[in-house]
Amino acid sequence: MLNIAKEKEQHPSQILVTGTGNDAAKVHTTQIEKIEDWDCRNKEAKAQITLTLSDEPLSGIIHAVSAADAWDKLNCQYESRGHQTIAQLIGEIFHTTFMNNSPLEP
């Protein structure tokens, strides 16, 4: 599933099918099966990504059309951008309300 999310696995509809007659029909049927399988695995990968997120990051990918799209949006949101990211994380620490019933560790 991670291959789908990271776009390492090409969608079967983007692969050119050539041929004529019965061979073309067999290739076409195989192609349709590959597309259906890929779409199913893409939906599973997107579901896995969305089910592991809390509300805030989920709102950033809710309109993603594929697992790869969701993955890219999450990467953009969370990848390090140097001093700006560090300042943002420090700000989040100082604005966080700490409670006795929740641990500080992740």
DRENDOFI-116689 format. One line per field, with one value per atom (N, C-alpha, C, O): residue number from 1; residue in one letter; chain; atom name; x negated, y, z. Coordinates in nm, 2 decimals. Atoms other than C-alpha are relative to their C-alpha. Layout:
<miros>
pos = NUM, ...
code = a, ...
unit = A, ...
site = CA, ...
x = X, ...
y = Y, ...
z = Z, ...
</miros>
This chain:
<miros>
pos = 1, 1, 1, 1, 2, 2, 2, 2, 3, 3, 3, 3, 4, 4, 4, 4, 5, 5, 5, 5, 6, 6, 6, 6, 7, 7, 7, 7, 8, 8, 8, 8, 9, 9, 9, 9, 10, 10, 10, 10, 11, 11, 11, 11, 12, 12, 12, 12, 13, 13, 13, 13, 14, 14, 14, 14, 15, 15, 15, 15, 16, 16, 16, 16, 17, 17, 17, 17, 18, 18, 18, 18, 19, 19, 19, 19, 20, 20, 20, 20, 21, 21, 21, 21, 22, 22, 22, 22, 23, 23, 23, 23, 24, 24, 24, 24, 25, 25, 25, 25, 26, 26, 26, 26, 27, 27, 27, 27, 28, 28, 28, 28, 29, 29, 29, 29, 30, 30, 30, 30, 31, 31, 31, 31, 32, 32, 32, 32, 33, 33, 33, 33, 34, 34, 34, 34, 35, 35, 35, 35, 36, 36, 36, 36, 37, 37, 37, 37, 38, 38, 38, 38, 39, 39, 39, 39, 40, 40, 40, 40, 41, 41, 41, 41, 42, 42, 42, 42, 43, 43, 43, 43, 44, 44, 44, 44, 45, 45, 45, 45, 46, 46, 46, 46, 47, 47, 47, 47, 48, 48, 48, 48, 49, 49, 49, 49, 50, 50, 50, 50, 51, 51, 51, 51, 52, 52, 52, 52, 53, 53, 53, 53, 54, 54, 54, 54, 55, 55, 55, 55, 56, 56, 56, 56, 57, 57, 57, 57, 58, 58, 58, 58, 59, 59, 59, 59, 60, 60, 60, 60, 61, 61, 61, 61, 62, 62, 62, 62, 63, 63, 63, 63, 64, 64, 64, 64, 65, 65, 65, 65, 66, 66, 66, 66, 67, 67, 67, 67, 68, 68, 68, 68, 69, 69, 69, 69, 70, 70, 70, 70, 71, 71, 71, 71, 72, 72, 72, 72, 73, 73, 73, 73, 74, 74, 74, 74, 75, 75, 75, 75, 76, 76, 76, 76, 77, 77, 77, 77, 78, 78, 78, 78, 79, 79, 79, 79, 80, 80, 80, 80, 81, 81, 81, 81, 82, 82, 82, 82, 83, 83, 83, 83, 84, 84, 84, 84, 85, 85, 85, 85, 86, 86, 86, 86, 87, 87, 87, 87, 88, 88, 88, 88, 89, 89, 89, 89, 90, 90, 90, 90, 91, 91, 91, 91, 92, 92, 92, 92, 93, 93, 93, 93, 94, 94, 94, 94, 95, 95, 95, 95, 96, 96, 96, 96, 97, 97, 97, 97, 98, 98, 98, 98, 99, 99, 99, 99, 100, 100, 100, 100, 101, 101, 101, 101, 102, 102, 102, 102, 103, 103, 103, 103, 104, 104, 104, 104, 105, 105, 105, 105, 106, 106, 106, 106
code = m, m, m, m, l, l, l, l, n, n, n, n, i, i, i, i, a, a, a, a, k, k, k, k, e, e, e, e, k, k, k, k, e, e, e, e, q, q, q, q, h, h, h, h, p, p, p, p, s, s, s, s, q, q, q, q, i, i, i, i, l, l, l, l, v, v, v, v, t, t, t, t, g, g, g, g, t, t, t, t, g, g, g, g, n, n, n, n, d, d, d, d, a, a, a, a, a, a, a, a, k, k, k, k, v, v, v, v, h, h, h, h, t, t, t, t, t, t, t, t, q, q, q, q, i, i, i, i, e, e, e, e, k, k, k, k, i, i, i, i, e, e, e, e, d, d, d, d, w, w, w, w, d, d, d, d, c, c, c, c, r, r, r, r, n, n, n, n, k, k, k, k, e, e, e, e, a, a, a, a, k, k, k, k, a, a, a, a, q, q, q, q, i, i, i, i, t, t, t, t, l, l, l, l, t, t, t, t, l, l, l, l, s, s, s, s, d, d, d, d, e, e, e, e, p, p, p, p, l, l, l, l, s, s, s, s, g, g, g, g, i, i, i, i, i, i, i, i, h, h, h, h, a, a, a, a, v, v, v, v, s, s, s, s, a, a, a, a, a, a, a, a, d, d, d, d, a, a, a, a, w, w, w, w, d, d, d, d, k, k, k, k, l, l, l, l, n, n, n, n, c, c, c, c, q, q, q, q, y, y, y, y, e, e, e, e, s, s, s, s, r, r, r, r, g, g, g, g, h, h, h, h, q, q, q, q, t, t, t, t, i, i, i, i, a, a, a, a, q, q, q, q, l, l, l, l, i, i, i, i, g, g, g, g, e, e, e, e, i, i, i, i, f, f, f, f, h, h, h, h, t, t, t, t, t, t, t, t, f, f, f, f, m, m, m, m, n, n, n, n, n, n, n, n, s, s, s, s, p, p, p, p, l, l, l, l, e, e, e, e, p, p, p, p
unit = A, A, A, A, A, A, A, A, A, A, A, A, A, A, A, A, A, A, A, A, A, A, A, A, A, A, A, A, A, A, A, A, A, A, A, A, A, A, A, A, A, A, A, A, A, A, A, A, A, A, A, A, A, A, A, A, A, A, A, A, A, A, A, A, A, A, A, A, A, A, A, A, A, A, A, A, A, A, A, A, A, A, A, A, A, A, A, A, A, A, A, A, A, A, A, A, A, A, A, A, A, A, A, A, A, A, A, A, A, A, A, A, A, A, A, A, A, A, A, A, A, A, A, A, A, A, A, A, A, A, A, A, A, A, A, A, A, A, A, A, A, A, A, A, A, A, A, A, A, A, A, A, A, A, A, A, A, A, A, A, A, A, A, A, A, A, A, A, A, A, A, A, A, A, A, A, A, A, A, A, A, A, A, A, A, A, A, A, A, A, A, A, A, A, A, A, A, A, A, A, A, A, A, A, A, A, A, A, A, A, A, A, A, A, A, A, A, A, A, A, A, A, A, A, A, A, A, A, A, A, A, A, A, A, A, A, A, A, A, A, A, A, A, A, A, A, A, A, A, A, A, A, A, A, A, A, A, A, A, A, A, A, A, A, A, A, A, A, A, A, A, A, A, A, A, A, A, A, A, A, A, A, A, A, A, A, A, A, A, A, A, A, A, A, A, A, A, A, A, A, A, A, A, A, A, A, A, A, A, A, A, A, A, A, A, A, A, A, A, A, A, A, A, A, A, A, A, A, A, A, A, A, A, A, A, A, A, A, A, A, A, A, A, A, A, A, A, A, A, A, A, A, A, A, A, A, A, A, A, A, A, A, A, A, A, A, A, A, A, A, A, A, A, A, A, A, A, A, A, A, A, A, A, A, A, A, A, A, A, A, A, A, A, A, A, A, A, A, A, A, A, A, A, A, A, A, A, A, A, A, A, A, A, A, A, A, A, A, A, A, A, A, A, A
site = N, CA, C, O, N, CA, C, O, N, CA, C, O, N, CA, C, O, N, CA, C, O, N, CA, C, O, N, CA, C, O, N, CA, C, O, N, CA, C, O, N, CA, C, O, N, CA, C, O, N, CA, C, O, N, CA, C, O, N, CA, C, O, N, CA, C, O, N, CA, C, O, N, CA, C, O, N, CA, C, O, N, CA, C, O, N, CA, C, O, N, CA, C, O, N, CA, C, O, N, CA, C, O, N, CA, C, O, N, CA, C, O, N, CA, C, O, N, CA, C, O, N, CA, C, O, N, CA, C, O, N, CA, C, O, N, CA, C, O, N, CA, C, O, N, CA, C, O, N, CA, C, O, N, CA, C, O, N, CA, C, O, N, CA, C, O, N, CA, C, O, N, CA, C, O, N, CA, C, O, N, CA, C, O, N, CA, C, O, N, CA, C, O, N, CA, C, O, N, CA, C, O, N, CA, C, O, N, CA, C, O, N, CA, C, O, N, CA, C, O, N, CA, C, O, N, CA, C, O, N, CA, C, O, N, CA, C, O, N, CA, C, O, N, CA, C, O, N, CA, C, O, N, CA, C, O, N, CA, C, O, N, CA, C, O, N, CA, C, O, N, CA, C, O, N, CA, C, O, N, CA, C, O, N, CA, C, O, N, CA, C, O, N, CA, C, O, N, CA, C, O, N, CA, C, O, N, CA, C, O, N, CA, C, O, N, CA, C, O, N, CA, C, O, N, CA, C, O, N, CA, C, O, N, CA, C, O, N, CA, C, O, N, CA, C, O, N, CA, C, O, N, CA, C, O, N, CA, C, O, N, CA, C, O, N, CA, C, O, N, CA, C, O, N, CA, C, O, N, CA, C, O, N, CA, C, O, N, CA, C, O, N, CA, C, O, N, CA, C, O, N, CA, C, O, N, CA, C, O, N, CA, C, O, N, CA, C, O, N, CA, C, O, N, CA, C, O, N, CA, C, O, N, CA, C, O, N, CA, C, O, N, CA, C, O, N, CA, C, O, N, CA, C, O, N, CA, C, O, N, CA, C, O, N, CA, C, O, N, CA, C, O, N, CA, C, O
x = -0.08, 0.00, -0.09, -0.05, 0.09, -0.29, -0.05, -0.07, 0.04, -0.40, 0.11, 0.08, -0.10, -0.06, 0.00, 0.01, 0.00, -0.07, -0.12, -0.11, 0.12, -0.42, -0.01, -0.12, 0.00, -0.33, -0.11, -0.15, 0.10, -0.59, 0.07, 0.00, -0.08, -0.32, 0.09, 0.18, -0.07, -0.18, 0.14, 0.16, -0.14, 0.20, 0.00, -0.05, -0.01, 0.27, 0.06, 0.03, -0.06, 0.48, -0.10, -0.07, 0.10, 0.16, -0.09, -0.18, 0.08, 0.00, 0.07, 0.18, -0.05, 0.05, 0.02, -0.07, -0.04, 0.23, 0.00, 0.07, 0.00, 0.16, 0.03, 0.01, -0.03, 0.26, 0.14, 0.21, -0.12, 0.55, 0.06, -0.01, -0.06, 0.80, 0.02, 0.03, -0.02, 0.83, -0.11, -0.08, 0.11, 0.49, 0.03, 0.01, -0.04, 0.61, 0.11, 0.11, -0.11, 0.93, -0.05, 0.00, 0.06, 0.73, -0.08, -0.07, 0.08, 0.49, 0.10, 0.07, -0.10, 0.79, 0.07, 0.08, -0.06, 0.96, -0.10, -0.06, 0.10, 0.64, -0.03, -0.04, 0.02, 0.59, 0.12, 0.09, -0.11, 0.94, -0.01, 0.02, 0.02, 0.87, -0.11, -0.10, 0.11, 0.54, 0.05, 0.02, -0.05, 0.72, 0.09, 0.08, -0.09, 0.99, -0.08, -0.05, 0.09, 0.72, -0.07, -0.08, 0.07, 0.52, 0.09, 0.06, -0.10, 0.83, 0.04, 0.05, -0.03, 0.92, -0.11, -0.09, 0.11, 0.57, -0.02, -0.07, 0.01, 0.57, 0.09, 0.06, -0.10, 0.89, -0.04, -0.02, 0.04, 0.75, -0.12, -0.12, 0.11, 0.43, 0.05, 0.00, -0.05, 0.62, 0.08, 0.07, -0.08, 0.85, -0.10, -0.08, 0.10, 0.54, -0.06, -0.08, 0.06, 0.39, 0.10, 0.07, -0.09, 0.71, 0.05, 0.07, -0.04, 0.80, -0.10, -0.07, 0.10, 0.47, -0.02, -0.10, 0.02, 0.50, 0.10, 0.21, -0.09, 0.65, 0.07, 0.04, -0.08, 0.89, -0.08, -0.04, 0.07, 0.64, -0.07, -0.05, 0.06, 0.43, 0.10, 0.08, -0.10, 0.73, 0.07, 0.11, -0.07, 0.89, -0.08, -0.03, 0.09, 0.59, 0.00, -0.04, 0.00, 0.64, 0.14, 0.15, -0.14, 1.02, 0.04, 0.12, -0.05, 1.06, -0.11, -0.10, 0.10, 0.76, 0.07, 0.15, -0.07, 0.86, -0.07, -0.01, 0.07, 0.60, -0.09, -0.11, 0.10, 0.36, -0.12, -0.18, 0.12, 0.07, 0.03, -0.06, -0.03, 0.25, 0.00, -0.05, -0.01, 0.32, -0.15, -0.18, 0.14, -0.05, -0.08, -0.15, 0.07, -0.18, 0.04, -0.04, -0.05, 0.04, -0.06, -0.09, 0.06, -0.08, -0.15, -0.19, 0.14, -0.44, -0.02, -0.11, 0.02, -0.40, 0.03, -0.03, -0.04, -0.23, -0.10, -0.12, 0.08, -0.48, -0.15, -0.23, 0.15, -0.82, -0.06, -0.01, 0.07, -1.08, -0.03, -0.07, 0.03, -1.13, -0.10, -0.10, 0.10, -1.41, 0.05, 0.13, -0.03, -1.38, 0.14, 0.19, -0.14, -1.02, 0.07, 0.16, -0.06, -0.92, -0.03, 0.06, 0.04, -1.12, 0.08, 0.12, -0.07, -0.96, 0.15, 0.20, -0.14, -0.61, 0.01, 0.11, -0.01, -0.67, -0.02, 0.04, 0.02, -0.81, 0.13, 0.17, -0.13, -0.50, 0.11, 0.19, -0.10, -0.28, -0.02, 0.08, 0.03, -0.45, 0.04, 0.10, -0.03, -0.40, 0.15, 0.20, -0.15, -0.03, 0.08, 0.20, -0.07, 0.05, 0.04, -0.04, -0.05, 0.26, -0.04, 0.00, 0.04, 0.10, 0.10, 0.15, -0.09, 0.32, -0.07, -0.15, 0.05, 0.24, 0.03, -0.05, -0.04, 0.42, -0.05, -0.02, 0.06, 0.23, -0.15, -0.21, 0.15, -0.14, -0.06, 0.00, 0.07, -0.40, -0.06, -0.09, 0.06, -0.55, 0.10, 0.22, -0.09, -0.40, 0.06, 0.14
y = -0.12, 0.00, 0.13, 0.23, -0.11, 0.23, 0.04, 0.15, -0.02, 0.19, 0.09, 0.17, -0.08, 0.33, 0.14, 0.24, -0.14, 0.62, 0.08, 0.20, -0.07, 0.71, 0.01, 0.05, 0.00, 0.68, -0.08, -0.05, 0.09, 0.41, -0.10, -0.16, 0.09, 0.20, 0.07, 0.14, -0.08, 0.34, -0.06, -0.18, 0.04, 0.33, -0.08, -0.03, 0.08, 0.05, 0.07, 0.04, -0.07, 0.29, 0.08, 0.12, -0.08, 0.48, -0.08, -0.03, 0.09, 0.17, -0.02, -0.06, 0.01, 0.16, -0.14, -0.23, 0.14, -0.15, 0.00, 0.08, 0.01, -0.25, -0.14, -0.23, 0.13, -0.54, 0.00, 0.09, 0.01, -0.67, -0.14, -0.23, 0.13, -0.96, -0.05, 0.02, 0.06, -1.21, 0.04, 0.05, -0.04, -1.11, 0.13, 0.15, -0.14, -0.75, -0.02, 0.05, 0.02, -0.87, -0.06, -0.02, 0.06, -1.08, 0.10, 0.11, -0.11, -0.79, 0.10, 0.15, -0.10, -0.56, -0.05, 0.03, 0.06, -0.79, 0.00, 0.03, 0.00, -0.83, 0.14, 0.16, -0.14, -0.45, 0.05, 0.12, -0.04, -0.40, -0.06, 0.01, 0.06, -0.65, 0.07, 0.09, -0.07, -0.47, 0.14, 0.18, -0.13, -0.13, -0.02, 0.06, 0.02, -0.27, -0.04, 0.01, 0.04, -0.43, 0.12, 0.14, -0.12, -0.11, 0.10, 0.15, -0.09, 0.10, -0.05, 0.03, 0.05, -0.13, 0.02, 0.06, -0.02, -0.12, 0.15, 0.18, -0.14, 0.26, 0.05, 0.12, -0.03, 0.29, -0.05, 0.02, 0.06, 0.06, 0.09, 0.12, -0.08, 0.27, 0.13, 0.18, -0.13, 0.60, -0.02, 0.07, 0.02, 0.45, -0.02, 0.04, 0.02, 0.34, 0.13, 0.16, -0.13, 0.69, 0.08, 0.14, -0.09, 0.87, -0.05, 0.02, 0.05, 0.63, 0.02, 0.01, -0.02, 0.69, 0.15, 0.18, -0.14, 1.07, 0.06, 0.01, -0.07, 1.30, 0.11, 0.12, -0.09, 1.57, 0.11, 0.14, -0.11, 1.85, -0.04, 0.02, 0.04, 1.66, -0.06, -0.05, 0.06, 1.48, 0.11, 0.09, -0.10, 1.81, 0.05, 0.11, -0.04, 1.88, -0.09, -0.06, 0.10, 1.56, -0.05, -0.14, 0.05, 1.51, 0.00, -0.09, -0.01, 1.61, -0.07, -0.05, 0.07, 1.40, -0.10, -0.18, 0.10, 1.19, -0.13, -0.23, 0.13, 0.92, -0.01, 0.09, 0.02, 0.77, 0.09, 0.14, -0.08, 0.94, 0.15, 0.22, -0.14, 1.28, 0.03, 0.13, -0.01, 1.23, 0.00, 0.09, 0.01, 1.13, 0.12, 0.17, -0.12, 1.43, 0.12, 0.20, -0.11, 1.67, -0.01, 0.09, 0.02, 1.52, 0.03, 0.09, -0.03, 1.54, 0.15, 0.20, -0.15, 1.91, 0.06, 0.16, -0.06, 1.98, -0.03, 0.06, 0.04, 1.80, -0.01, -0.02, 0.01, 1.80, 0.13, 0.23, -0.10, 2.01, 0.12, 0.09, -0.11, 2.36, 0.09, 0.21, -0.07, 2.46, 0.08, 0.03, -0.09, 2.75, 0.03, 0.04, -0.03, 2.82, -0.11, -0.09, 0.11, 2.47, -0.01, -0.04, 0.01, 2.47, 0.11, 0.08, -0.11, 2.81, -0.04, -0.01, 0.04, 2.67, -0.11, -0.10, 0.10, 2.36, 0.05, 0.00, -0.06, 2.56, 0.08, 0.07, -0.07, 2.78, -0.09, -0.06, 0.10, 2.47, -0.05, -0.07, 0.05, 2.35, 0.10, 0.06, -0.10, 2.68, 0.03, 0.09, -0.02, 2.70, -0.12, -0.12, 0.13, 2.34, 0.00, 0.04, 0.01, 2.28, -0.14, -0.24, 0.13, 2.00, -0.04, 0.04, 0.06, 1.77, -0.11, -0.18, 0.11, 1.52, -0.14, -0.23, 0.13, 1.24, -0.03, -0.14, 0.03, 1.26, 0.01, 0.11, 0.01, 1.16, 0.10, 0.14, -0.09, 1.40, -0.08, -0.02, 0.07, 1.12, -0.03, -0.03, 0.03, 1.04, -0.14, -0.18
z = 0.00, 0.00, 0.00, -0.06, -0.01, 0.07, -0.14, -0.17, 0.14, -0.30, -0.07, -0.15, 0.06, -0.40, 0.05, -0.02, -0.07, -0.15, -0.05, -0.07, 0.04, -0.26, -0.16, -0.21, 0.14, -0.63, -0.07, -0.18, 0.06, -0.69, -0.09, -0.18, 0.08, -0.85, -0.09, -0.05, 0.10, -1.17, -0.02, -0.01, 0.02, -1.22, -0.14, -0.24, 0.12, -1.48, -0.12, -0.24, 0.12, -1.70, -0.07, -0.19, 0.07, -1.78, -0.08, -0.15, 0.08, -1.94, -0.14, -0.14, 0.14, -2.32, -0.03, -0.02, 0.04, -2.45, -0.15, -0.21, 0.15, -2.81, -0.04, 0.04, 0.06, -3.03, -0.07, -0.06, 0.07, -3.23, 0.02, 0.07, -0.01, -3.23, 0.14, 0.24, -0.13, -2.94, 0.10, 0.22, -0.09, -2.80, 0.06, 0.18, -0.06, -2.76, 0.10, 0.20, -0.09, -2.60, 0.14, 0.24, -0.12, -2.35, 0.08, 0.20, -0.06, -2.28, 0.06, 0.17, -0.05, -2.24, 0.13, 0.22, -0.12, -1.99, 0.12, 0.23, -0.10, -1.80, 0.05, 0.17, -0.04, -1.80, 0.09, 0.19, -0.08, -1.66, 0.14, 0.24, -0.13, -1.38, 0.08, 0.20, -0.07, -1.30, 0.05, 0.16, -0.04, -1.29, 0.12, 0.22, -0.11, -1.06, 0.13, 0.24, -0.11, -0.83, 0.05, 0.18, -0.05, -0.82, 0.07, 0.17, -0.07, -0.74, 0.13, 0.23, -0.13, -0.46, 0.10, 0.21, -0.09, -0.31, 0.03, 0.14, -0.02, -0.36, 0.11, 0.20, -0.10, -0.16, 0.14, 0.24, -0.12, 0.11, 0.06, 0.18, -0.04, 0.13, 0.05, 0.16, -0.04, 0.15, 0.13, 0.22, -0.12, 0.42, 0.12, 0.23, -0.10, 0.62, 0.05, 0.16, -0.03, 0.60, 0.08, 0.18, -0.07, 0.70, 0.13, 0.22, -0.13, 0.98, 0.11, 0.23, -0.10, 1.15, 0.05, 0.14, -0.03, 1.16, 0.10, 0.11, -0.08, 1.42, -0.08, -0.20, 0.08, 1.32, -0.07, -0.19, 0.07, 1.24, -0.13, -0.23, 0.12, 0.99, -0.10, -0.22, 0.08, 0.86, -0.09, -0.20, 0.07, 0.76, -0.12, -0.22, 0.11, 0.53, -0.12, -0.23, 0.11, 0.33, -0.04, -0.12, 0.02, 0.34, -0.15, -0.19, 0.14, -0.03, -0.09, -0.21, 0.08, -0.15, -0.09, -0.04, 0.09, -0.45, -0.01, -0.06, 0.00, -0.40, 0.12, 0.19, -0.11, -0.14, -0.03, 0.07, 0.03, -0.32, 0.02, 0.07, -0.02, -0.31, 0.15, 0.19, -0.14, 0.06, 0.06, 0.15, -0.05, 0.12, -0.03, 0.06, 0.04, -0.07, 0.09, 0.13, -0.08, 0.12, 0.15, 0.21, -0.14, 0.46, 0.00, 0.09, 0.00, 0.35, -0.01, 0.06, 0.00, 0.26, 0.13, 0.17, -0.13, 0.59, 0.11, 0.19, -0.11, 0.81, -0.03, 0.06, 0.02, 0.63, 0.06, 0.07, -0.07, 0.80, -0.09, -0.21, 0.08, 0.67, 0.08, 0.06, -0.07, 0.90, 0.12, 0.20, -0.12, 1.15, 0.02, 0.13, -0.01, 1.07, 0.07, 0.15, -0.06, 1.17, 0.14, 0.23, -0.14, 1.49, 0.08, 0.19, -0.07, 1.59, 0.01, 0.12, -0.01, 1.51, 0.11, 0.19, -0.10, 1.72, 0.14, 0.24, -0.13, 2.01, 0.04, 0.16, -0.03, 1.99, 0.04, 0.13, -0.04, 2.00, 0.14, 0.21, -0.13, 2.31, 0.11, 0.21, -0.10, 2.49, 0.01, 0.10, 0.00, 2.39, 0.03, 0.03, -0.03, 2.48, 0.15, 0.24, -0.14, 2.79, 0.05, -0.01, -0.06, 3.00, 0.11, 0.19, -0.09, 3.20, 0.07, 0.02, -0.07, 3.47, -0.06, -0.04, 0.04, 3.30, -0.14, -0.19, 0.13, 2.97, 0.00, 0.05, -0.01, 2.94, -0.10, -0.20, 0.09, 2.78, -0.12, -0.22, 0.11, 2.57, -0.10, -0.08, 0.11, 2.23, 0.02, -0.07
</miros>
